[in-house]
Amino acid sequence: MEFQLQQLAGNKFAFLNEQAGERLAEITWQQNGQVMVMDHTYVSDKLRGQGVAKQLLDQAAQYAREHGYKMEAVCSYVVAAFAKSAAYNDVKR
């Protein structure tokens, strides 16, 4: 699945997937200097159970790596993913 990077407002950003004008998946964050404060993950019922939330987090983590950012987990999904997997240790704050 492909996600588009979008600046929502000021320092608020998201990776999202929309189809036919409907937002199906997104992960959002506040950019505070070199830190991405991960504050929300959403996946439509149409896509649940397909690993889309992990794909969103993986895309955000790759973005953080490419820009030398750290990620602070606020969203419950990101908090749980960070606790479960060492794959994000390099970007965890």
C-alpha positions, 0 to 999 in steps of 0.5 A: 500500500502506498502512503502520501506524505502531507503537511496538515498544518504548521508542524503537523504531518501525516502519511496517509492513504486516501481512495475516492476521497475517503481517508483509509489510513493515516499516521500523524505527528507533530514535528518538534525540531528533530523529534517526531511526536507520533500522536495518532494512527488510524486504519479504516475498518475496510483495511483492519487486520491487514497490517496497515498500521505497521506499514504506516509506522514502518514508513514513518520510521524510514522517514525518521531514519532518512532525516536523522529524526527520533520518534516519541511515542504518544499514540497507543499503537506506536507505544505498543509497537515500540515495546514489542519490537526492537526494530525501532530502537534506532529511532526511539526517543 
